[in-house]
Amino acid sequence: MKWGIRLVLAAAANGVLLMIAAVLFDKFRLSFTGWLIGTILFTVFTMLLRGIMASAARKYASSATFLGGLVLTWVGLVLTDIFTARKNFDLEGAGTWLFTTLIVWVGTVVYDQVDDRLLDAVHGRTKGGAGGAASA
């Protein structure tokens, strides 16, 4: 259950970040379908890759965490771009790739800072915690 909530929260954050990047960059085309598919694919790819990166980060400490986060975000965007129809999700140009990667990465760093608090708040309500009714 906790993993499912984490997945939904990550998808919501990623969806907002992809929209922001698409609004900021003319060479990032994003239709509604592309946004929906892109958000799902990017979230799945990055959550799967996160385990691999966490393992590498333990070996190589903080520099790997910073660089690994950027690489993880870029790889997630590349895979999303490859597996989503060009008319729906398309990043073009080095500047667009660079700044979209940075925007989404910074957003995920901020999201990761509040992720556990959000998860605890949502999980607490479903268990009948602060302000919520107990679920049957």
DSSP file (Angstrom, degrees, kcal/mol; ACC not computed):
  #  RESIDUE AA STRUCTURE BP1 BP2  ACC     N-H-->O    O-->H-N    N-H-->O    O-->H-N    TCO  KAPPA ALPHA  PHI   PSI    X-CA   Y-CA   Z-CA
    1    1 A M     >        0   0    0      0, 0.0     4,-2.3     0, 0.0     5,-0.2   0.000 360.0 360.0 360.0 -44.5    0.0    0.0    0.0
    2    2 A K  H  >  +     0   0    0      1,-0.2     4,-2.3     2,-0.2     5,-0.1   0.889 360.0  51.3 -61.3 -39.0    2.8    2.4    0.9
    3    3 A W  H  > S+     0   0    0      2,-0.2     4,-2.3     1,-0.2    -1,-0.2   0.887 108.5  52.0 -65.5 -38.7    4.5    1.8   -2.4
    4    4 A G  H  > S+     0   0    0      2,-0.2     4,-2.3     1,-0.2    -2,-0.2   0.905 110.1  47.5 -64.2 -42.6    1.3    2.5   -4.3
    5    5 A I  H  X S+     0   0    0     -4,-2.3     4,-2.6     2,-0.2     5,-0.2   0.919 111.4  51.2 -64.2 -42.8    0.8    5.8   -2.5
    6    6 A R  H  X S+     0   0    0     -4,-2.3     4,-2.4     1,-0.2    -2,-0.2   0.891 109.6  51.2 -60.2 -40.0    4.4    6.7   -3.2
    7    7 A L  H  X S+     0   0    0     -4,-2.3     4,-2.4     2,-0.2    -2,-0.2   0.917 110.9  47.2 -63.7 -45.0    3.9    5.9   -6.9
    8    8 A V  H  X S+     0   0    0     -4,-2.3     4,-2.3     2,-0.2    -2,-0.2   0.918 113.8  47.4 -64.5 -44.1    0.7    8.1   -7.1
    9    9 A L  H  X S+     0   0    0     -4,-2.6     4,-2.3     2,-0.2    -2,-0.2   0.903 113.0  48.8 -64.7 -40.8    2.5   11.0   -5.4
   10   10 A A  H  X S+     0   0    0     -4,-2.4     4,-2.9    -5,-0.2     5,-0.2   0.906 110.5  51.1 -64.8 -41.3    5.6   10.7   -7.6
   11   11 A A  H  X S+     0   0    0     -4,-2.4     4,-2.6     2,-0.2    -2,-0.2   0.905 109.8  50.2 -63.3 -41.3    3.4   10.6  -10.7
   12   12 A A  H  X S+     0   0    0     -4,-2.3     4,-1.9     2,-0.2    -2,-0.2   0.936 113.5  45.2 -62.6 -45.9    1.5   13.7   -9.6
   13   13 A A  H  X S+     0   0    0     -4,-2.3     4,-2.3     1,-0.2    -2,-0.2   0.926 114.4  48.5 -63.5 -44.8    4.8   15.6   -9.0
   14   14 A N  H  X S+     0   0    0     -4,-2.9     4,-2.7     1,-0.2     5,-0.2   0.889 108.6  54.2 -63.6 -39.6    6.3   14.3  -12.3
   15   15 A G  H  X S+     0   0    0     -4,-2.6     4,-1.9    -5,-0.2    -1,-0.2   0.915 110.4  46.2 -60.5 -43.6    3.2   15.3  -14.2
   16   16 A V  H  X S+     0   0    0     -4,-1.9     4,-2.4     2,-0.2    -2,-0.2   0.919 112.9  50.1 -64.6 -43.8    3.4   18.9  -12.9
   17   17 A L  H  X S+     0   0    0     -4,-2.3     4,-2.4     1,-0.2    -2,-0.2   0.894 109.7  49.9 -64.6 -40.4    7.2   19.1  -13.6
   18   18 A L  H  X S+     0   0    0     -4,-2.7     4,-2.4     2,-0.2    -1,-0.2   0.898 110.6  50.7 -65.1 -39.0    6.7   17.9  -17.2
   19   19 A M  H  X S+     0   0    0     -4,-1.9     4,-2.2    -5,-0.2    -2,-0.2   0.926 109.8  50.2 -62.6 -44.0    4.0   20.5  -17.7
   20   20 A I  H  X S+     0   0    0     -4,-2.4     4,-2.0     1,-0.2    -2,-0.2   0.938 112.1  47.1 -59.6 -47.8    6.2   23.2  -16.4
   21   21 A A  H  X S+     0   0    0     -4,-2.4     4,-1.7     1,-0.2    -1,-0.2   0.900 111.5  51.2 -62.2 -40.8    9.1   22.2  -18.7
   22   22 A A  H  < S+     0   0    0     -4,-2.4     6,-0.3     1,-0.2    -1,-0.2   0.866 110.4  49.1 -65.7 -35.7    6.8   22.0  -21.7
   23   23 A V  H  < S+     0   0    0     -4,-2.2    -1,-0.2     1,-0.2    -2,-0.2   0.870 113.3  47.4 -69.4 -36.5    5.4   25.5  -21.0
   24   24 A L  H  < S+     0   0    0     -4,-2.0     2,-0.5    -5,-0.2    -2,-0.2   0.769 108.9  56.2 -77.5 -26.7    8.9   26.9  -20.7
   25   25 A F    ><  -     0   0    0     -4,-1.7     3,-1.5    -5,-0.2    -1,-0.1  -0.928  58.9-160.0-120.8 121.0   10.5   25.4  -23.8
   26   26 A D  T 3  S+     0   0    0     -2,-0.5    -1,-0.1     1,-0.3    -4,-0.0   0.789  95.0  58.8 -62.1 -29.2    9.1   25.8  -27.3
   27   27 A K  T 3  S+     0   0    0     65,-0.1    65,-1.5     1,-0.1     2,-0.7   0.277  87.3  84.3 -89.4  12.8   11.0   22.7  -28.5
   28   28 A F  E <   -A   91   0A   0     -3,-1.5     2,-0.4    -6,-0.3    63,-0.2  -0.892  65.6-167.7-113.5  98.5    9.3   20.5  -25.9
   29   29 A R  E     +A   90   0A   0     61,-2.3    61,-2.4    -2,-0.7     2,-0.3  -0.733  11.5 171.5 -89.0 132.7    6.0   19.4  -27.6
   30   30 A L  E     -A   89   0A   0     -2,-0.4    59,-0.2    59,-0.2    58,-0.1  -0.892  12.2-169.8-147.6 110.4    3.5   17.8  -25.2
   31   31 A S     >  -     0   0    0     57,-1.9     4,-2.7    -2,-0.3     5,-0.2  -0.390  43.3-101.4 -86.1 173.4   -0.1   16.9  -25.9
   32   32 A F  H  > S+     0   0    0      2,-0.2     4,-2.6     1,-0.2     5,-0.2   0.935 126.5  47.6 -61.0 -44.6   -2.5   15.8  -23.2
   33   33 A T  H  > S+     0   0    0      1,-0.2     4,-3.0     2,-0.2     5,-0.3   0.919 113.0  48.5 -61.9 -43.4   -2.0   12.2  -24.3
   34   34 A G  H  > S+     0   0    0      1,-0.2     4,-3.0     2,-0.2     5,-0.2   0.876 110.5  51.3 -63.4 -38.1    1.7   12.7  -24.3
   35   35 A W  H  X S+     0   0    0     -4,-2.7     4,-2.5     2,-0.2    -2,-0.2   0.928 113.5  44.7 -64.2 -44.3    1.6   14.3  -20.9
   36   36 A L  H  X S+     0   0    0     -4,-2.6     4,-2.0     2,-0.2    -2,-0.2   0.956 120.3  38.6 -65.5 -51.5   -0.4   11.4  -19.5
   37   37 A I  H  X S+     0   0    0     -4,-3.0     4,-3.1     1,-0.2     5,-0.3   0.922 117.4  51.5 -64.9 -44.4    1.7    8.6  -21.1
   38   38 A G  H  X S+     0   0    0     -4,-3.0     4,-3.0    -5,-0.3     5,-0.3   0.894 108.9  50.3 -60.5 -41.9    4.9   10.5  -20.5
   39   39 A T  H  X S+     0   0    0     -4,-2.5     4,-2.2    -5,-0.2    -1,-0.2   0.929 113.9  44.9 -62.5 -45.4    4.1   11.0  -16.8
   40   40 A I  H  X S+     0   0    0     -4,-2.0     4,-2.5    -5,-0.2    -2,-0.2   0.956 117.9  42.7 -64.2 -50.5    3.3    7.3  -16.4
   41   41 A L  H  X S+     0   0    0     -4,-3.1     4,-3.2     1,-0.2     5,-0.3   0.935 114.9  49.3 -63.4 -46.8    6.4    6.1  -18.3
   42   42 A F  H  X S+     0   0    0     -4,-3.0     4,-2.6    -5,-0.3     5,-0.2   0.911 112.9  48.4 -60.1 -42.1    8.7    8.7  -16.7
   43   43 A T  H  X S+     0   0    0     -4,-2.2     4,-2.2    -5,-0.3    -1,-0.2   0.935 114.5  44.6 -64.2 -46.5    7.5    7.8  -13.2
   44   44 A V  H  X S+     0   0    0     -4,-2.5     4,-2.2    -5,-0.2     5,-0.2   0.943 115.2  48.1 -63.5 -48.0    7.8    4.0  -13.8
   45   45 A F  H  X S+     0   0    0     -4,-3.2     4,-2.6     1,-0.2     5,-0.2   0.933 114.5  45.0 -58.9 -47.4   11.3    4.3  -15.4
   46   46 A T  H  X S+     0   0    0     -4,-2.6     4,-1.7    -5,-0.3    -1,-0.2   0.861 111.7  51.7 -70.4 -33.6   12.7    6.6  -12.7
   47   47 A M  H  X S+     0   0    0     -4,-2.2     4,-0.8    -5,-0.2    -1,-0.2   0.897 113.5  45.1 -68.6 -37.6   11.3    4.5   -9.8
   48   48 A L  H >X S+     0   0    0     -4,-2.2     4,-0.7    -5,-0.2     3,-0.5   0.914 115.9  46.0 -69.0 -42.4   12.8    1.4  -11.3
   49   49 A L  H 3X S+     0   0    0     -4,-2.6     4,-2.5    -5,-0.2     5,-0.2   0.760  97.9  73.7 -71.6 -24.2   16.1    3.1  -12.0
   50   50 A R  H 3X S+     0   0    0     -4,-1.7     4,-2.6     1,-0.2    -1,-0.2   0.873  93.1  53.7 -59.1 -39.0   16.2    4.7   -8.5
   51   51 A G  H <X S+     0   0    0     -4,-0.8     4,-1.7    -3,-0.5    -1,-0.2   0.906 109.6  47.5 -62.5 -41.9   17.0    1.3   -6.9
   52   52 A I  H  X S+     0   0    0     -4,-0.7     4,-1.9     1,-0.2    -2,-0.2   0.925 114.0  47.0 -63.8 -45.0   20.0    0.9   -9.2
   53   53 A M  H  X S+     0   0    0     -4,-2.5     4,-2.7     1,-0.2    -2,-0.2   0.865 108.0  55.7 -67.2 -36.0   21.2    4.5   -8.5
   54   54 A A  H  X S+     0   0    0     -4,-2.6     4,-1.8     2,-0.2    -1,-0.2   0.890 107.0  50.9 -63.4 -38.7   20.7    4.1   -4.7
   55   55 A S  H  X S+     0   0    0     -4,-1.7     4,-1.0     1,-0.2    -1,-0.2   0.922 112.7  45.1 -64.0 -44.1   23.0    1.0   -4.8
   56   56 A A  H  X S+     0   0    0     -4,-1.9     4,-2.0     1,-0.2     3,-0.3   0.875 109.2  56.8 -66.9 -37.2   25.7    3.0   -6.7
   57   57 A A  H  X S+     0   0    0     -4,-2.7     4,-1.6     1,-0.2    -1,-0.2   0.868 101.3  56.3 -64.3 -36.6   25.3    6.0   -4.4
   58   58 A R  H  < S+     0   0    0     -4,-1.8    -1,-0.2     1,-0.2    -2,-0.2   0.862 110.9  45.5 -62.3 -34.2   26.0    3.8   -1.3
   59   59 A K  H  < S+     0   0    0     -4,-1.0    -2,-0.2    -3,-0.3    -1,-0.2   0.888 124.9  28.8 -74.8 -39.4   29.3    2.9   -3.0
   60   60 A Y  H  X S-     0   0    0     -4,-2.0     4,-0.7     1,-0.2     3,-0.5   0.271  95.4-147.4-115.0  11.3   30.4    6.3   -4.1
   61   61 A A  H >X  -     0   0    0     -4,-1.6     4,-1.2     1,-0.2     3,-0.7  -0.090  56.4 -13.7  61.6-150.1   28.8    8.7   -1.6
   62   62 A S  H 3> S+     0   0    0      1,-0.3     4,-2.0     2,-0.2    -1,-0.2   0.785 127.0  57.2 -65.8 -35.8   27.5   12.2   -2.1
   63   63 A S  H 3> S+     0   0    0     -3,-0.5     4,-2.3     1,-0.2     5,-0.3   0.884 108.3  50.2 -63.8 -35.0   29.0   13.0   -5.5
   64   64 A A  H <X S+     0   0    0     -4,-0.7     4,-3.0    -3,-0.7    -1,-0.2   0.848 106.4  56.0 -69.3 -32.9   27.3   10.0   -7.0
   65   65 A T  H  X S+     0   0    0     -4,-1.2     4,-2.0    -8,-0.2    -2,-0.2   0.941 111.9  41.5 -64.5 -47.6   24.0   11.1   -5.5
   66   66 A F  H  X S+     0   0    0     -4,-2.0     4,-1.6     2,-0.2    -2,-0.2   0.969 123.3  37.8 -62.8 -55.8   24.1   14.5   -7.2
   67   67 A L  H  X S+     0   0    0     -4,-2.3     4,-2.6     1,-0.2     5,-0.2   0.891 115.4  54.8 -65.2 -40.6   25.4   13.1  -10.5
   68   68 A G  H  X S+     0   0    0     -4,-3.0     4,-3.0    -5,-0.3    -1,-0.2   0.875 105.3  53.0 -61.7 -38.9   23.2   10.0  -10.3
   69   69 A G  H  X S+     0   0    0     -4,-2.0     4,-2.2    -5,-0.2    -1,-0.2   0.906 111.0  46.4 -63.6 -42.1   20.1   12.1   -9.8
   70   70 A L  H  X S+     0   0    0     -4,-1.6     4,-2.6     2,-0.2    -2,-0.2   0.928 114.9  46.5 -64.7 -45.1   20.8   14.1  -12.9
   71   71 A V  H  X S+     0   0    0     -4,-2.6     4,-3.1     2,-0.2     5,-0.3   0.917 111.4  52.2 -64.1 -43.3   21.6   10.9  -14.9
   72   72 A L  H  X S+     0   0    0     -4,-3.0     4,-2.4     1,-0.2    -1,-0.2   0.917 111.7  46.4 -58.5 -45.2   18.5    9.2  -13.6
   73   73 A T  H  X S+     0   0    0     -4,-2.2     4,-2.2     2,-0.2    -2,-0.2   0.931 114.1  47.6 -63.8 -46.1   16.3   12.1  -14.6
   74   74 A W  H  X S+     0   0    0     -4,-2.6     4,-2.7     2,-0.2    -2,-0.2   0.928 113.0  47.8 -62.3 -46.3   18.0   12.3  -18.1
   75   75 A V  H  X S+     0   0    0     -4,-3.1     4,-2.8     1,-0.2     5,-0.2   0.905 110.6  52.6 -62.8 -40.9   17.7    8.6  -18.7
   76   76 A G  H  X S+     0   0    0     -4,-2.4     4,-2.1    -5,-0.3    -1,-0.2   0.905 111.6  46.1 -59.9 -41.6   14.0    8.7  -17.6
   77   77 A L  H  X S+     0   0    0     -4,-2.2     4,-2.7     2,-0.2    -2,-0.2   0.903 112.0  51.2 -67.5 -41.2   13.3   11.5  -20.1
   78   78 A V  H  X S+     0   0    0     -4,-2.7     4,-2.4     2,-0.2    -2,-0.2   0.945 112.6  45.4 -60.8 -48.7   15.2    9.7  -22.9
   79   79 A L  H  X S+     0   0    0     -4,-2.8     4,-2.5     1,-0.2    -1,-0.2   0.899 113.7  49.7 -63.1 -40.3   13.2    6.5  -22.3
   80   80 A T  H  X S+     0   0    0     -4,-2.1     4,-0.7    -5,-0.2    -1,-0.2   0.914 111.3  49.3 -63.5 -42.2   10.0    8.4  -22.1
   81   81 A D  H  < S+     0   0    0     -4,-2.7     3,-0.4     1,-0.2    -2,-0.2   0.885 113.4  47.2 -63.2 -39.9   10.8   10.3  -25.3
   82   82 A I  H  < S+     0   0    0     -4,-2.4    -2,-0.2     1,-0.2    -1,-0.2   0.905 116.1  42.3 -68.3 -42.7   11.7    7.0  -27.1
   83   83 A F  H  < S+     0   0    0     -4,-2.5     2,-0.4    -5,-0.2    -1,-0.2   0.376 103.5  75.4 -92.5   4.8    8.5    5.1  -25.9
   84   84 A T  S  < S-     0   0    0     -4,-0.7     5,-0.1    -3,-0.4   -50,-0.1  -0.946  94.3 -97.8-117.3 139.0    6.0    7.9  -26.5
   85   85 A A    >>  -     0   0    0     -2,-0.4     4,-2.0     1,-0.1     3,-1.7  -0.230  30.7-125.2 -54.2 137.2    4.8    9.0  -29.9
   86   86 A R  T 34 S+     0   0    0      1,-0.3    -1,-0.1     2,-0.2   -57,-0.1   0.808 109.2  58.1 -56.2 -34.6    6.7   12.0  -31.3
   87   87 A K  T 34 S+     0   0    0      1,-0.2    -1,-0.3     2,-0.1     3,-0.2   0.728 114.3  38.7 -70.2 -19.5    3.5   14.0  -31.8
   88   88 A N  T <4 S+     0   0    0     -3,-1.7   -57,-1.9     1,-0.3     2,-0.3   0.751 130.4  14.4-101.0 -30.4    2.6   13.6  -28.1
   89   89 A F  E  < S+A   30   0A   0     -4,-2.0     2,-0.4   -59,-0.2    -1,-0.3  -0.870  71.9 154.8-151.7 109.3    6.0   13.9  -26.3
   90   90 A D  E     -A   29   0A   0    -61,-2.4   -61,-2.3    -2,-0.3     2,-0.5  -0.941  20.2-168.5-147.9 119.3    9.0   15.3  -28.1
   91   91 A L  E     +A   28   0A   0     -2,-0.4     2,-0.4   -63,-0.2   -63,-0.2  -0.911  16.7 180.0-104.0 131.7   12.1   17.1  -26.7
   92   92 A E        +     0   0    0    -65,-1.5     4,-0.3    -2,-0.5   -65,-0.1  -0.987  38.1  31.0-133.9 144.1   14.4   18.7  -29.3
   93   93 A G  S  > S-     0   0    0     -2,-0.4     4,-2.4     3,-0.1     5,-0.2   0.378  76.5-100.6  89.5 140.3   17.6   20.6  -29.0
   94   94 A A  H  > S+     0   0    0      1,-0.2     4,-2.9     2,-0.2     5,-0.2   0.884 120.9  51.8 -60.1 -41.7   20.5   20.4  -26.5
   95   95 A G  H  > S+     0   0    0      2,-0.2     4,-2.8     1,-0.2     5,-0.3   0.904 109.7  49.0 -63.6 -41.4   19.3   23.4  -24.5
   96   96 A T  H  > S+     0   0    0     -4,-0.3     4,-2.4     2,-0.2     5,-0.3   0.929 114.1  46.1 -63.6 -45.3   15.8   22.0  -24.2
   97   97 A W  H  X S+     0   0    0     -4,-2.4     4,-2.3     2,-0.2    -2,-0.2   0.933 115.1  47.3 -62.0 -46.2   17.2   18.6  -23.0
   98   98 A L  H  X S+     0   0    0     -4,-2.9     4,-2.3    -5,-0.2    -2,-0.2   0.957 117.9  38.9 -61.2 -53.3   19.6   20.3  -20.6
   99   99 A F  H  X S+     0   0    0     -4,-2.8     4,-2.7     2,-0.2     5,-0.2   0.840 114.9  52.7 -73.5 -32.2   17.1   22.7  -19.0
  100  100 A T  H  X S+     0   0    0     -4,-2.4     4,-2.7    -5,-0.3     5,-0.3   0.932 111.0  48.6 -64.7 -43.6   14.2   20.2  -18.9
  101  101 A T  H  X S+     0   0    0     -4,-2.3     4,-2.5    -5,-0.3    -2,-0.2   0.930 113.7  46.7 -59.3 -45.9   16.5   17.7  -17.2
  102  102 A L  H  X S+     0   0    0     -4,-2.3     4,-2.9     2,-0.2     5,-0.2   0.918 113.3  47.9 -64.0 -44.2   17.5   20.3  -14.7
  103  103 A I  H  X S+     0   0    0     -4,-2.7     4,-2.4     2,-0.2    -2,-0.2   0.943 115.6  43.6 -63.0 -48.1   14.0   21.5  -14.0
  104  104 A V  H  X S+     0   0    0     -4,-2.7     4,-2.1    -5,-0.2    -1,-0.2   0.900 115.0  50.3 -66.1 -39.3   12.6   18.0  -13.5
  105  105 A W  H  X S+     0   0    0     -4,-2.5     4,-2.2    -5,-0.3    -2,-0.2   0.938 111.2  47.2 -63.7 -47.6   15.6   17.0  -11.4
  106  106 A V  H  X S+     0   0    0     -4,-2.9     4,-2.4     1,-0.2    -2,-0.2   0.918 112.1  51.8 -60.5 -42.5   15.3   20.1   -9.1
  107  107 A G  H  X S+     0   0    0     -4,-2.4     4,-2.7    -5,-0.2    -1,-0.2   0.887 109.5  48.6 -61.2 -39.1   11.6   19.4   -8.8
  108  108 A T  H  X S+     0   0    0     -4,-2.1     4,-2.9     2,-0.2    -1,-0.2   0.847 108.3  54.2 -72.0 -31.7   12.2   15.8   -7.8
  109  109 A V  H  X S+     0   0    0     -4,-2.2     4,-1.2     2,-0.2    -2,-0.2   0.937 112.4  44.1 -62.9 -45.5   14.8   16.9   -5.2
  110  110 A V  H >X S+     0   0    0     -4,-2.4     4,-1.0     1,-0.2     3,-0.5   0.932 113.9  50.6 -63.4 -45.6   12.2   19.2   -3.7
  111  111 A Y  H >X S+     0   0    0     -4,-2.7     4,-1.6     1,-0.2     3,-0.9   0.915 105.9  55.4 -58.5 -44.7    9.6   16.4   -3.9
  112  112 A D  H 3X S+     0   0    0     -4,-2.9     4,-0.5     1,-0.3    -1,-0.2   0.804 101.6  59.5 -60.4 -28.5   11.9   13.9   -2.2
  113  113 A Q  H << S+     0   0    0     -4,-1.2    -1,-0.3    -3,-0.5     4,-0.2   0.823 118.3  28.5 -69.1 -30.5   12.3   16.3    0.7
  114  114 A V  H <X S+     0   0    0     -4,-1.0     4,-2.7    -3,-0.9     5,-0.2   0.476  95.3  96.5-107.7  -4.6    8.5   16.3    1.4
  115  115 A D  H  X S+     0   0    0     -4,-1.6     4,-2.8     1,-0.2     5,-0.2   0.912  85.6  45.5 -53.5 -52.5    7.8   12.8    0.0
  116  116 A D  H  X S+     0   0    0     -4,-0.5     4,-2.6     1,-0.2    -1,-0.2   0.877 113.2  50.6 -64.4 -37.3    7.9   11.0    3.4
  117  117 A R  H  > S+     0   0    0      2,-0.2     4,-2.3    -4,-0.2    -1,-0.2   0.923 112.9  46.1 -65.5 -43.7    5.8   13.7    5.1
  118  118 A L  H  X S+     0   0    0     -4,-2.7     4,-2.7     2,-0.2     5,-0.2   0.925 113.2  49.9 -62.9 -44.1    3.2   13.4    2.4
  119  119 A L  H  X S+     0   0    0     -4,-2.8     4,-2.9    -5,-0.2     5,-0.2   0.915 111.6  47.9 -62.1 -44.2    3.2    9.7    2.5
  120  120 A D  H  X S+     0   0    0     -4,-2.6     4,-2.7     2,-0.2    -1,-0.2   0.896 112.1  50.1 -63.8 -40.2    2.8    9.7    6.3
  121  121 A A  H  X S+     0   0    0     -4,-2.3     4,-1.6     2,-0.2    -2,-0.2   0.928 115.4  42.1 -64.8 -44.9   -0.1   12.2    6.1
  122  122 A V  H  X S+     0   0    0     -4,-2.7     4,-1.7     2,-0.2    -2,-0.2   0.927 117.2  47.4 -67.1 -44.7   -1.9   10.1    3.4
  123  123 A H  H  X S+     0   0    0     -4,-2.9     4,-1.2    -5,-0.2    -2,-0.2   0.874 109.2  54.6 -65.5 -37.8   -1.2    6.9    5.2
  124  124 A G  H  <>S+     0   0    0     -4,-2.7     5,-4.2    -5,-0.2    -1,-0.2   0.873 107.5  50.1 -63.1 -38.4   -2.3    8.3    8.6
  125  125 A R  H ><5S+     0   0    0     -4,-1.6     3,-1.1     3,-0.2    -1,-0.2   0.873 108.5  51.6 -69.4 -36.8   -5.7    9.3    7.1
  126  126 A T  H 3<5S+     0   0    0     -4,-1.7     9,-0.6     1,-0.2    -1,-0.2   0.743 110.5  49.7 -73.3 -20.1   -6.3    5.9    5.7
  127  127 A K  T 3<5S-     0   0    0     -4,-1.2    -1,-0.2    -5,-0.2    -2,-0.2   0.344 126.7 -98.2 -95.9   4.8   -5.6    4.3    9.0
  128  128 A G  T < 5S+     0   0    0     -3,-1.1     6,-0.3     5,-0.4    -3,-0.2   0.726  76.2 146.8  86.5  21.6   -7.9    6.7   10.9
  129  129 A G    > < -     0   0    0     -5,-4.2     3,-2.4     1,-0.2    -4,-0.1   0.223  54.0  -6.5 -74.7-158.2   -5.1    9.0   12.0
  130  130 A A  T 3  S-     0   0    0      1,-0.3    -1,-0.2     3,-0.0    -2,-0.1  -0.024 134.3 -15.8 -42.4 111.6   -5.3   12.8   12.5
  131  131 A G  T 3  S+     0   0    0      1,-0.2     2,-0.3    -3,-0.2    -1,-0.3   0.366 111.4 106.9  79.1  -5.1   -8.6   14.1   11.4
  132  132 A G    <   -     0   0    0     -3,-2.4     2,-0.2    -8,-0.1    -1,-0.2  -0.759  68.8-117.0-110.0 154.4   -9.7   11.1    9.3
  133  133 A A        -     0   0    0     -2,-0.3    -5,-0.4     1,-0.1    -4,-0.2  -0.595  41.3 -97.7 -83.3 148.4  -12.2    8.4   10.0
  134  134 A A        -     0   0    0     -6,-0.3     2,-0.2    -2,-0.2    -7,-0.1  -0.427  39.5-127.1 -66.2 135.7  -11.0    4.9   10.4
  135  135 A S              0   0    0     -9,-0.6    -1,-0.1    -2,-0.1    -9,-0.0  -0.588 360.0 360.0 -86.1 149.8  -11.4    2.9    7.2
  136  136 A A              0   0    0     -2,-0.2    -1,-0.1     0, 0.0    -2,-0.1   0.462 360.0 360.0 -84.3 360.0  -13.2   -0.4    7.3
